[in-house]
């Protein structure tokens, strides 16, 4: 979904609002990062995946600072 937001396919307005709200709902889950990286055994790879995900969020227009 985040990649879809970055693609530029969605028009600004209702479509982007719905997509962002959907992503934010998942991000607010307390165990999101654990579930997102559950199938990655290597700690370095897990950290790189998390870092890349946050970069993707920022590229998609999500505020990753707050």
CHARMM internal coordinates of N, CA and C (Angstrom, degrees):
IC EDIT
DIST 1 N 1 CA 1.4520
DIST 1 CA 1 C 1.5273
ANGL 1 N 1 CA 1 C 110.46
DIST 1 C 2 N 1.3319
ANGL 1 CA 1 C 2 N 117.11
DIHE 1 N 1 CA 1 C 2 N -41.78
DIST 2 N 2 CA 1.4574
ANGL 1 C 2 N 2 CA 120.32
DIHE 1 CA 1 C 2 N 2 CA 179.72
DIST 2 CA 2 C 1.5292
ANGL 2 N 2 CA 2 C 109.95
DIHE 1 C 2 N 2 CA 2 C -63.82
DIST 2 C 3 N 1.3187
ANGL 2 CA 2 C 3 N 117.11
DIHE 2 N 2 CA 2 C 3 N -42.26
DIST 3 N 3 CA 1.4659
ANGL 2 C 3 N 3 CA 120.61
DIHE 2 CA 2 C 3 N 3 CA 177.28
DIST 3 CA 3 C 1.5279
ANGL 3 N 3 CA 3 C 110.68
DIHE 2 C 3 N 3 CA 3 C -60.66
DIST 3 C 4 N 1.2974
ANGL 3 CA 3 C 4 N 116.75
DIHE 3 N 3 CA 3 C 4 N -37.32
DIST 4 N 4 CA 1.4554
ANGL 3 C 4 N 4 CA 121.86
DIHE 3 CA 3 C 4 N 4 CA 178.40
DIST 4 CA 4 C 1.5287
ANGL 4 N 4 CA 4 C 110.14
DIHE 3 C 4 N 4 CA 4 C -63.91
DIST 4 C 5 N 1.3228
ANGL 4 CA 4 C 5 N 116.85
DIHE 4 N 4 CA 4 C 5 N -40.05
DIST 5 N 5 CA 1.4668
ANGL 4 C 5 N 5 CA 120.83
DIHE 4 CA 4 C 5 N 5 CA 178.24
DIST 5 CA 5 C 1.5262
ANGL 5 N 5 CA 5 C 110.63
DIHE 4 C 5 N 5 CA 5 C -64.28
DIST 5 C 6 N 1.3080
ANGL 5 CA 5 C 6 N 117.10
DIHE 5 N 5 CA 5 C 6 N -34.29
DIST 6 N 6 CA 1.4584
ANGL 5 C 6 N 6 CA 122.30
DIHE 5 CA 5 C 6 N 6 CA -179.10
DIST 6 CA 6 C 1.5210
ANGL 6 N 6 CA 6 C 112.11
DIHE 5 C 6 N 6 CA 6 C -75.17
DIST 6 C 7 N 1.3162
ANGL 6 CA 6 C 7 N 117.81
DIHE 6 N 6 CA 6 C 7 N -27.23
DIST 7 N 7 CA 1.4606
ANGL 6 C 7 N 7 CA 122.41
DIHE 6 CA 6 C 7 N 7 CA -172.40
DIST 7 CA 7 C 1.5234
ANGL 7 N 7 CA 7 C 114.19
DIHE 6 C 7 N 7 CA 7 C -62.98
DIST 7 C 8 N 1.3151
ANGL 7 CA 7 C 8 N 118.11
DIHE 7 N 7 CA 7 C 8 N -21.89
DIST 8 N 8 CA 1.4567
ANGL 7 C 8 N 8 CA 120.94
DIHE 7 CA 7 C 8 N 8 CA -178.00
DIST 8 CA 8 C 1.5145
ANGL 8 N 8 CA 8 C 113.41
DIHE 7 C 8 N 8 CA 8 C 84.17
DIST 8 C 9 N 1.3157
ANGL 8 CA 8 C 9 N 116.96
DIHE 8 N 8 CA 8 C 9 N 6.00
DIST 9 N 9 CA 1.4574
ANGL 8 C 9 N 9 CA 121.44
DIHE 8 CA 8 C 9 N 9 CA -179.87
DIST 9 CA 9 C 1.5263
ANGL 9 N 9 CA 9 C 111.04
DIHE 8 C 9 N 9 CA 9 C -71.03
DIST 9 C 10 N 1.3020
ANGL 9 CA 9 C 10 N 116.64
DIHE 9 N 9 CA 9 C 10 N -36.53
DIST 10 N 10 CA 1.4594
ANGL 9 C 10 N 10 CA 120.49
DIHE 9 CA 9 C 10 N 10 CA -177.52
DIST 10 CA 10 C 1.5176
ANGL 10 N 10 CA 10 C 110.81
DIHE 9 C 10 N 10 CA 10 C -76.91
DIST 10 C 11 N 1.3197
ANGL 10 CA 10 C 11 N 116.24
DIHE 10 N 10 CA 10 C 11 N 139.30
DIST 11 N 11 CA 1.4493
ANGL 10 C 11 N 11 CA 120.36
DIHE 10 CA 10 C 11 N 11 CA 175.00
DIST 11 CA 11 C 1.5250
ANGL 11 N 11 CA 11 C 108.84
DIHE 10 C 11 N 11 CA 11 C -81.04
DIST 11 C 12 N 1.3054
ANGL 11 CA 11 C 12 N 114.68
DIHE 11 N 11 CA 11 C 12 N 147.33
DIST 12 N 12 CA 1.4583
ANGL 11 C 12 N 12 CA 119.59
DIHE 11 CA 11 C 12 N 12 CA 179.04
DIST 12 CA 12 C 1.5195
ANGL 12 N 12 CA 12 C 107.72
DIHE 11 C 12 N 12 CA 12 C -66.72
DIST 12 C 13 N 1.2984
ANGL 12 CA 12 C 13 N 114.81
DIHE 12 N 12 CA 12 C 13 N 133.56
DIST 13 N 13 CA 1.4598
ANGL 12 C 13 N 13 CA 120.36
DIHE 12 CA 12 C 13 N 13 CA -178.92
DIST 13 CA 13 C 1.5061
ANGL 13 N 13 CA 13 C 110.68
DIHE 12 C 13 N 13 CA 13 C 132.28
DIST 13 C 14 N 1.2947
ANGL 13 CA 13 C 14 N 116.37
DIHE 13 N 13 CA 13 C 14 N -133.96
DIST 14 N 14 CA 1.4634
ANGL 13 C 14 N 14 CA 121.74
DIHE 13 CA 13 C 14 N 14 CA -174.86
DIST 14 CA 14 C 1.5327
ANGL 14 N 14 CA 14 C 112.60
DIHE 13 C 14 N 14 CA 14 C -60.03
DIST 14 C 15 N 1.3232
ANGL 14 CA 14 C 15 N 117.92
DIHE 14 N 14 CA 14 C 15 N -42.71
DIST 15 N 15 CA 1.4668
ANGL 14 C 15 N 15 CA 120.81
DIHE 14 CA 14 C 15 N 15 CA -178.15
DIST 15 CA 15 C 1.5224
ANGL 15 N 15 CA 15 C 111.65
DIHE 14 C 15 N 15 CA 15 C -62.64
DIST 15 C 16 N 1.3089
ANGL 15 CA 15 C 16 N 116.88
DIHE 15 N 15 CA 15 C 16 N -45.61
DIST 16 N 16 CA 1.4631
ANGL 15 C 16 N 16 CA 119.01
DIHE 15 CA 15 C 16 N 16 CA -179.98
DIST 16 CA 16 C 1.5211
ANGL 16 N 16 CA 16 C 111.18
DIHE 15 C 16 N 16 CA 16 C -69.65
DIST 16 C 17 N 1.3041
ANGL 16 CA 16 C 17 N 116.98
DIHE 16 N 16 CA 16 C 17 N -35.19
DIST 17 N 17 CA 1.4651
ANGL 16 C 17 N 17 CA 120.52
DIHE 16 CA 16 C 17 N 17 CA 178.23
DIST 17 CA 17 C 1.5231
ANGL 17 N 17 CA 17 C 110.89
DIHE 16 C 17 N 17 CA 17 C -62.39
DIST 17 C 18 N 1.3065
ANGL 17 CA 17 C 18 N 116.92
DIHE 17 N 17 CA 17 C 18 N -45.62
DIST 18 N 18 CA 1.4683
ANGL 17 C 18 N 18 CA 121.12
DIHE 17 CA 17 C 18 N 18 CA 179.77
DIST 18 CA 18 C 1.5258
ANGL 18 N 18 CA 18 C 110.26
DIHE 17 C 18 N 18 CA 18 C -63.24
DIST 18 C 19 N 1.3299
ANGL 18 CA 18 C 19 N 117.29
DIHE 18 N 18 CA 18 C 19 N -44.83
DIST 19 N 19 CA 1.4635
ANGL 18 C 19 N 19 CA 120.88
DIHE 18 CA 18 C 19 N 19 CA 179.99
DIST 19 CA 19 C 1.5256
ANGL 19 N 19 CA 19 C 111.17
DIHE 18 C 19 N 19 CA 19 C -63.45
DIST 19 C 20 N 1.3339
ANGL 19 CA 19 C 20 N 117.10
DIHE 19 N 19 CA 19 C 20 N -45.68
DIST 20 N 20 CA 1.4621
ANGL 19 C 20 N 20 CA 120.37
DIHE 19 CA 19 C 20 N 20 CA 179.51
DIST 20 CA 20 C 1.5267
ANGL 20 N 20 CA 20 C 111.44
DIHE 19 C 20 N 20 CA 20 C -62.59
DIST 20 C 21 N 1.3156
ANGL 20 CA 20 C 21 N 117.32
DIHE 20 N 20 CA 20 C 21 N -42.22
DIST 21 N 21 CA 1.4631
ANGL 20 C 21 N 21 CA 120.23
DIHE 20 CA 20 C 21 N 21 CA 179.25
DIST 21 CA 21 C 1.5243
ANGL 21 N 21 CA 21 C 111.07
DIHE 20 C 21 N 21 CA 21 C -63.07
DIST 21 C 22 N 1.3156
ANGL 21 CA 21 C 22 N 116.71
DIHE 21 N 21 CA 21 C 22 N -38.54
DIST 22 N 22 CA 1.4581
ANGL 21 C 22 N 22 CA 120.78
DIHE 21 CA 21 C 22 N 22 CA 178.05
DIST 22 CA 22 C 1.5232
ANGL 22 N 22 CA 22 C 111.16
DIHE 21 C 22 N 22 CA 22 C -63.56
DIST 22 C 23 N 1.3230
ANGL 22 CA 22 C 23 N 116.21
DIHE 22 N 22 CA 22 C 23 N -46.12
DIST 23 N 23 CA 1.4679
ANGL 22 C 23 N 23 CA 120.31
DIHE 22 CA 22 C 23 N 23 CA 179.04
DIST 23 CA 23 C 1.5229
ANGL 23 N 23 CA 23 C 110.14
DIHE 22 C 23 N 23 CA 23 C -63.48
DIST 23 C 24 N 1.3037
ANGL 23 CA 23 C 24 N 117.57
DIHE 23 N 23 CA 23 C 24 N -44.66
DIST 24 N 24 CA 1.4658
ANGL 23 C 24 N 24 CA 121.40
DIHE 23 CA 23 C 24 N 24 CA -178.75
DIST 24 CA 24 C 1.5210
ANGL 24 N 24 CA 24 C 110.97
DIHE 23 C 24 N 24 CA 24 C -61.39
DIST 24 C 25 N 1.3130
ANGL 24 CA 24 C 25 N 117.97
DIHE 24 N 24 CA 24 C 25 N -36.56
DIST 25 N 25 CA 1.4614
ANGL 24 C 25 N 25 CA 121.38
DIHE 24 CA 24 C 25 N 25 CA 176.97
DIST 25 CA 25 C 1.5269
ANGL 25 N 25 CA 25 C 110.43
DIHE 24 C 25 N 25 CA 25 C -58.41
DIST 25 C 26 N 1.3303
ANGL 25 CA 25 C 26 N 116.80
DIHE 25 N 25 CA 25 C 26 N -44.26
DIST 26 N 26 CA 1.4685
ANGL 25 C 26 N 26 CA 120.35
DIHE 25 CA 25 C 26 N 26 CA 177.42
DIST 26 CA 26 C 1.5220
ANGL 26 N 26 CA 26 C 111.84
DIHE 25 C 26 N 26 CA 26 C -67.74
DIST 26 C 27 N 1.3106
ANGL 26 CA 26 C 27 N 116.99
DIHE 26 N 26 CA 26 C 27 N -41.59
DIST 27 N 27 CA 1.4641
ANGL 26 C 27 N 27 CA 120.54
DIHE 26 CA 26 C 27 N 27 CA -177.71
DIST 27 CA 27 C 1.5209
ANGL 27 N 27 CA 27 C 112.55
DIHE 26 C 27 N 27 CA 27 C -65.13
DIST 27 C 28 N 1.3009
ANGL 27 CA 27 C 28 N 117.05
DIHE 27 N 27 CA 27 C 28 N -29.47
DIST 28 N 28 CA 1.4697
ANGL 27 C 28 N 28 CA 120.91
DIHE 27 CA 27 C 28 N 28 CA -178.60
DIST 28 CA 28 C 1.5266
ANGL 28 N 28 CA 28 C 112.96
DIHE 27 C 28 N 28 CA 28 C -76.63
DIST 28 C 29 N 1.3054
ANGL 28 CA 28 C 29 N 116.56
DIHE 28 N 28 CA 28 C 29 N -11.26
DIST 29 N 29 CA 1.4683
ANGL 28 C 29 N 29 CA 119.09
DIHE 28 CA 28 C 29 N 29 CA 178.06
DIST 29 CA 29 C 1.5233
ANGL 29 N 29 CA 29 C 109.15
DIHE 28 C 29 N 29 CA 29 C -64.41
DIST 29 C 30 N 1.2980
ANGL 29 CA 29 C 30 N 116.15
DIHE 29 N 29 CA 29 C 30 N 133.92
DIST 30 N 30 CA 1.4542
ANGL 29 C 30 N 30 CA 121.64
DIHE 29 CA 29 C 30 N 30 CA -175.02
DIST 30 CA 30 C 1.5314
ANGL 30 N 30 CA 30 C 112.22
DIHE 29 C 30 N 30 CA 30 C -59.70
DIST 30 C 31 N 1.3096
ANGL 30 CA 30 C 31 N 118.09
DIHE 30 N 30 CA 30 C 31 N -33.76
DIST 31 N 31 CA 1.4550
ANGL 30 C 31 N 31 CA 122.08
DIHE 30 CA 30 C 31 N 31 CA -175.70
DIST 31 CA 31 C 1.5268
ANGL 31 N 31 CA 31 C 113.05
DIHE 30 C 31 N 31 CA 31 C -103.99
DIST 31 C 32 N 1.3484
ANGL 31 CA 31 C 32 N 117.01
DIHE 31 N 31 CA 31 C 32 N 21.69
DIST 32 N 32 CA 1.4602
ANGL 31 C 32 N 32 CA 119.99
DIHE 31 CA 31 C 32 N 32 CA -174.74
DIST 32 CA 32 C 1.5328
ANGL 32 N 32 CA 32 C 112.52
DIHE 31 C 32 N 32 CA 32 C -58.71
DIST 32 C 33 N 1.3189
ANGL 32 CA 32 C 33 N 118.39
DIHE 32 N 32 CA 32 C 33 N -51.65
DIST 33 N 33 CA 1.4683
ANGL 32 C 33 N 33 CA 121.35
DIHE 32 CA 32 C 33 N 33 CA -176.43
DIST 33 CA 33 C 1.5262
ANGL 33 N 33 CA 33 C 110.55
DIHE 32 C 33 N 33 CA 33 C -63.61
DIST 33 C 34 N 1.3143
ANGL 33 CA 33 C 34 N 118.04
DIHE 33 N 33 CA 33 C 34 N -39.93
DIST 34 N 34 CA 1.4651
ANGL 33 C 34 N 34 CA 120.80
DIHE 33 CA 33 C 34 N 34 CA 177.97
DIST 34 CA 34 C 1.5266
ANGL 34 N 34 CA 34 C 110.84
DIHE 33 C 34 N 34 CA 34 C -62.27
DIST 34 C 35 N 1.3161
ANGL 34 CA 34 C 35 N 116.86
DIHE 34 N 34 CA 34 C 35 N -42.47
DIST 35 N 35 CA 1.4656
ANGL 34 C 35 N 35 CA 120.25
DIHE 34 CA 34 C 35 N 35 CA 178.25
DIST 35 CA 35 C 1.5314
ANGL 35 N 35 CA 35 C 111.32
DIHE 34 C 35 N 35 CA 35 C -70.20
DIST 35 C 36 N 1.3182
ANGL 35 CA 35 C 36 N 116.74
DIHE 35 N 35 CA 35 C 36 N -38.68
DIST 36 N 36 CA 1.4540
ANGL 35 C 36 N 36 CA 122.20
DIHE 35 CA 35 C 36 N 36 CA -178.54
DIST 36 CA 36 C 1.5315
ANGL 36 N 36 CA 36 C 111.63
DIHE 35 C 36 N 36 CA 36 C -63.01
DIST 36 C 37 N 1.3166
ANGL 36 CA 36 C 37 N 116.66
DIHE 36 N 36 CA 36 C 37 N -33.75
DIST 37 N 37 CA 1.4675
ANGL 36 C 37 N 37 CA 121.19
DIHE 36 CA 36 C 37 N 37 CA -176.53
DIST 37 CA 37 C 1.5238
ANGL 37 N 37 CA 37 C 112.98
DIHE 36 C 37 N 37 CA 37 C -111.07
DIST 37 C 38 N 1.2985
ANGL 37 CA 37 C 38 N 118.33
DIHE 37 N 37 CA 37 C 38 N 14.87
DIST 38 N 38 CA 1.4634
ANGL 37 C 38 N 38 CA 122.44
DIHE 37 CA 37 C 38 N 38 CA -174.12
DIST 38 CA 38 C 1.5246
ANGL 38 N 38 CA 38 C 113.32
DIHE 37 C 38 N 38 CA 38 C -59.74
DIST 38 C 39 N 1.3060
ANGL 38 CA 38 C 39 N 118.15
DIHE 38 N 38 CA 38 C 39 N -33.22
DIST 39 N 39 CA 1.4651
ANGL 38 C 39 N 39 CA 120.41
DIHE 38 CA 38 C 39 N 39 CA -176.72
DIST 39 CA 39 C 1.5325
ANGL 39 N 39 CA 39 C 113.21
DIHE 38 C 39 N 39 CA 39 C -91.99
DIST 39 C 40 N 1.3178
ANGL 39 CA 39 C 40 N 118.02
DIHE 39 N 39 CA 39 C 40 N 9.17
DIST 40 N 40 CA 1.4604
ANGL 39 C 40 N 40 CA 122.24
DIHE 39 CA 39 C 40 N 40 CA 179.14
DIST 40 CA 40 C 1.5268
ANGL 40 N 40 CA 40 C 108.45
DIHE 39 C 40 N 40 CA 40 C -106.31
DIST 40 C 41 N 1.3109
ANGL 40 CA 40 C 41 N 116.54
DIHE 40 N 40 CA 40 C 41 N 115.28
DIST 41 N 41 CA 1.4689
ANGL 40 C 41 N 41 CA 120.82
DIHE 40 CA 40 C 41 N 41 CA -176.69
DIST 41 CA 41 C 1.5289
ANGL 41 N 41 CA 41 C 112.84
DIHE 40 C 41 N 41 CA 41 C -84.47
DIST 41 C 42 N 1.3122
ANGL 41 CA 41 C 42 N 117.98
DIHE 41 N 41 CA 41 C 42 N -37.86
DIST 42 N 42 CA 1.4625
ANGL 41 C 42 N 42 CA 122.69
DIHE 41 CA 41 C 42 N 42 CA -175.91
DIST 42 CA 42 C 1.5345
ANGL 42 N 42 CA 42 C 110.66
DIHE 41 C 42 N 42 CA 42 C -74.50
DIST 42 C 43 N 1.3449
ANGL 42 CA 42 C 43 N 117.56
DIHE 42 N 42 CA 42 C 43 N 121.18
DIST 43 N 43 CA 1.4668
ANGL 42 C 43 N 43 CA 120.66
DIHE 42 CA 42 C 43 N 43 CA -178.45
DIST 43 CA 43 C 1.5315
ANGL 43 N 43 CA 43 C 113.54
DIHE 42 C 43 N 43 CA 43 C -59.38
DIST 43 C 44 N 1.3251
ANGL 43 CA 43 C 44 N 117.76
DIHE 43 N 43 CA 43 C 44 N -37.30
DIST 44 N 44 CA 1.4680
ANGL 43 C 44 N 44 CA 120.47
DIHE 43 CA 43 C 44 N 44 CA 179.63
DIST 44 CA 44 C 1.5292
ANGL 44 N 44 CA 44 C 110.63
DIHE 43 C 44 N 44 CA 44 C -67.08
DIST 44 C 45 N 1.3151
ANGL 44 CA 44 C 45 N 116.01
DIHE 44 N 44 CA 44 C 45 N -41.73
DIST 45 N 45 CA 1.4624
ANGL 44 C 45 N 45 CA 120.47
DIHE 44 CA 44 C 45 N 45 CA 178.08
DIST 45 CA 45 C 1.5265
ANGL 45 N 45 CA 45 C 110.30
DIHE 44 C 45 N 45 CA 45 C -66.75
DIST 45 C 46 N 1.3172
ANGL 45 CA 45 C 46 N 116.35
DIHE 45 N 45 CA 45 C 46 N -38.14
DIST 46 N 46 CA 1.4687
ANGL 45 C 46 N 46 CA 121.46
DIHE 45 CA 45 C 46 N 46 CA 178.40
DIST 46 CA 46 C 1.5288
ANGL 46 N 46 CA 46 C 109.76
DIHE 45 C 46 N 46 CA 46 C -61.44
DIST 46 C 47 N 1.3357
ANGL 46 CA 46 C 47 N 116.53
DIHE 46 N 46 CA 46 C 47 N -45.70
DIST 47 N 47 CA 1.4671
ANGL 46 C 47 N 47 CA 120.52
DIHE 46 CA 46 C 47 N 47 CA 179.99
DIST 47 CA 47 C 1.5266
ANGL 47 N 47 CA 47 C 111.12
DIHE 46 C 47 N 47 CA 47 C -65.44
DIST 47 C 48 N 1.3272
ANGL 47 CA 47 C 48 N 117.18
DIHE 47 N 47 CA 47 C 48 N -40.69
DIST 48 N 48 CA 1.4642
ANGL 47 C 48 N 48 CA 120.83
DIHE 47 CA 47 C 48 N 48 CA 178.48
DIST 48 CA 48 C 1.5298
ANGL 48 N 48 CA 48 C 110.57
DIHE 47 C 48 N 48 CA 48 C -63.51
DIST 48 C 49 N 1.3082
ANGL 48 CA 48 C 49 N 117.44
DIHE 48 N 48 CA 48 C 49 N -39.01
DIST 49 N 49 CA 1.4630
ANGL 48 C 49 N 49 CA 121.86
DIHE 48 CA 48 C 49 N 49 CA 178.76
DIST 49 CA 49 C 1.5227
ANGL 49 N 49 CA 49 C 110.58
DIHE 48 C 49 N 49 CA 49 C -63.89
DIST 49 C 50 N 1.3127
ANGL 49 CA 49 C 50 N 116.62
DIHE 49 N 49 CA 49 C 50 N -43.42
DIST 50 N 50 CA 1.4686
ANGL 49 C 50 N 50 CA 121.31
DIHE 49 CA 49 C 50 N 50 CA 178.74
DIST 50 CA 50 C 1.5245
ANGL 50 N 50 CA 50 C 110.08
DIHE 49 C 50 N 50 CA 50 C -63.97
DIST 50 C 51 N 1.3374
ANGL 50 CA 50 C 51 N 117.17
DIHE 50 N 50 CA 50 C 51 N -44.64
DIST 51 N 51 CA 1.4654
ANGL 50 C 51 N 51 CA 121.84
DIHE 50 CA 50 C 51 N 51 CA 179.22
DIST 51 CA 51 C 1.5209
ANGL 51 N 51 CA 51 C 111.00
DIHE 50 C 51 N 51 CA 51 C -60.86
DIST 51 C 52 N 1.3306
ANGL 51 CA 51 C 52 N 116.33
DIHE 51 N 51 CA 51 C 52 N -45.78
DIST 52 N 52 CA 1.4660
ANGL 51 C 52 N 52 CA 120.29
DIHE 51 CA 51 C 52 N 52 CA 178.89
DIST 52 CA 52 C 1.5215
ANGL 52 N 52 CA 52 C 111.70
DIHE 51 C 52 N 52 CA 52 C -63.28
DIST 52 C 53 N 1.3256
ANGL 52 CA 52 C 53 N 116.32
DIHE 52 N 52 CA 52 C 53 N -37.32
DIST 53 N 53 CA 1.4618
ANGL 52 C 53 N 53 CA 120.26
DIHE 52 CA 52 C 53 N 53 CA 178.70
DIST 53 CA 53 C 1.5264
ANGL 53 N 53 CA 53 C 110.64
DIHE 52 C 53 N 53 CA 53 C -63.67
DIST 53 C 54 N 1.3345
ANGL 53 CA 53 C 54 N 116.93
DIHE 53 N 53 CA 53 C 54 N -43.98
DIST 54 N 54 CA 1.4580
ANGL 53 C 54 N 54 CA 119.60
DIHE 53 CA 53 C 54 N 54 CA 179.26
DIST 54 CA 54 C 1.5233
ANGL 54 N 54 CA 54 C 111.75
DIHE 53 C 54 N 54 CA 54 C -65.70
DIST 54 C 55 N 1.3243
ANGL 54 CA 54 C 55 N 117.61
DIHE 54 N 54 CA 54 C 55 N -34.02
DIST 55 N 55 CA 1.4681
ANGL 54 C 55 N 55 CA 120.65
DIHE 54 CA 54 C 55 N 55 CA 174.75
DIST 55 CA 55 C 1.5201
ANGL 55 N 55 CA 55 C 109.69
DIHE 54 C 55 N 55 CA 55 C -64.46
DIST 55 C 56 N 1.3281
ANGL 55 CA 55 C 56 N 117.01
DIHE 55 N 55 CA 55 C 56 N -42.63
DIST 56 N 56 CA 1.4557
ANGL 55 C 56 N 56 CA 121.55
DIHE 55 CA 55 C 56 N 56 CA 178.12
DIST 56 CA 56 C 1.5225
ANGL 56 N 56 CA 56 C 110.75
DIHE 55 C 56 N 56 CA 56 C -62.01
DIST 56 C 57 N 1.3277
ANGL 56 CA 56 C 57 N 116.54
DIHE 56 N 56 CA 56 C 57 N -40.84
DIST 57 N 57 CA 1.4678
ANGL 56 C 57 N 57 CA 120.10
DIHE 56 CA 56 C 57 N 57 CA 176.91
DIST 57 CA 57 C 1.5208
ANGL 57 N 57 CA 57 C 110.88
DIHE 56 C 57 N 57 CA 57 C -60.04
DIST 57 C 58 N 1.3229
ANGL 57 CA 57 C 58 N 116.52
DIHE 57 N 57 CA 57 C 58 N -45.79
DIST 58 N 58 CA 1.4620
ANGL 57 C 58 N 58 CA 120.51
DIHE 57 CA 57 C 58 N 58 CA 179.81
DIST 58 CA 58 C 1.5266
ANGL 58 N 58 CA 58 C 110.87
DIHE 57 C 58 N 58 CA 58 C -62.89
DIST 58 C 59 N 1.3290
ANGL 58 CA 58 C 59 N 117.60
DIHE 58 N 58 CA 58 C 59 N -42.76
DIST 59 N 59 CA 1.4734
ANGL 58 C 59 N 59 CA 122.19
DIHE 58 CA 58 C 59 N 59 CA 178.33
DIST 59 CA 59 C 1.5267
ANGL 59 N 59 CA 59 C 111.33
DIHE 58 C 59 N 59 CA 59 C -63.01
DIST 59 C 60 N 1.3158
ANGL 59 CA 59 C 60 N 116.23
DIHE 59 N 59 CA 59 C 60 N -27.16
DIST 60 N 60 CA 1.4667
ANGL 59 C 60 N 60 CA 121.53
DIHE 59 CA 59 C 60 N 60 CA -178.31
DIST 60 CA 60 C 1.5168
ANGL 60 N 60 CA 60 C 112.24
DIHE 59 C 60 N 60 CA 60 C -85.19
DIST 60 C 61 N 1.3242
ANGL 60 CA 60 C 61 N 116.90
DIHE 60 N 60 CA 60 C 61 N -3.31
DIST 61 N 61 CA 1.4538
ANGL 60 C 61 N 61 CA 120.09
DIHE 60 CA 60 C 61 N 61 CA 178.34
DIST 61 CA 61 C 1.5106
ANGL 61 N 61 CA 61 C 114.73
DIHE 60 C 61 N 61 CA 61 C 94.42
DIST 61 C 62 N 1.3345
ANGL 61 CA 61 C 62 N 117.30
DIHE 61 N 61 CA 61 C 62 N 8.50
DIST 62 N 62 CA 1.4508
ANGL 61 C 62 N 62 CA 120.45
DIHE 61 CA 61 C 62 N 62 CA 177.25
DIST 62 CA 62 C 1.5315
ANGL 62 N 62 CA 62 C 108.54
DIHE 61 C 62 N 62 CA 62 C -81.65
DIST 62 C 63 N 1.3063
ANGL 62 CA 62 C 63 N 116.76
DIHE 62 N 62 CA 62 C 63 N 141.65
DIST 63 N 63 CA 1.4600
ANGL 62 C 63 N 63 CA 121.23
DIHE 62 CA 62 C 63 N 63 CA 177.03
DIST 63 CA 63 C 1.5260
ANGL 63 N 63 CA 63 C 108.11
DIHE 62 C 63 N 63 CA 63 C -83.22
DIST 63 C 64 N 1.3272
ANGL 63 CA 63 C 64 N 117.11
DIHE 63 N 63 CA 63 C 64 N 105.07
DIST 64 N 64 CA 1.4535
ANGL 63 C 64 N 64 CA 121.25
DIHE 63 CA 63 C 64 N 64 CA -177.75
DIST 64 CA 64 C 1.5237
ANGL 64 N 64 CA 64 C 112.30
DIHE 63 C 64 N 64 CA 64 C -92.52
DIST 64 C 65 N 1.3108
ANGL 64 CA 64 C 65 N 116.73
DIHE 64 N 64 CA 64 C 65 N 2.15
DIST 65 N 65 CA 1.4664
ANGL 64 C 65 N 65 CA 121.73
DIHE 64 CA 64 C 65 N 65 CA -179.60
DIST 65 CA 65 C 1.5191
ANGL 65 N 65 CA 65 C 112.17
DIHE 64 C 65 N 65 CA 65 C -79.56
DIST 65 C 66 N 1.3123
ANGL 65 CA 65 C 66 N 117.81
DIHE 65 N 65 CA 65 C 66 N -32.62
DIST 66 N 66 CA 1.4649
ANGL 65 C 66 N 66 CA 120.13
DIHE 65 CA 65 C 66 N 66 CA -173.78
DIST 66 CA 66 C 1.4892
ANGL 66 N 66 CA 66 C 113.00
DIHE 65 C 66 N 66 CA 66 C -95.50
END
COOR INIT
IC SEED 1 N 1 CA 1 C
IC BUILD
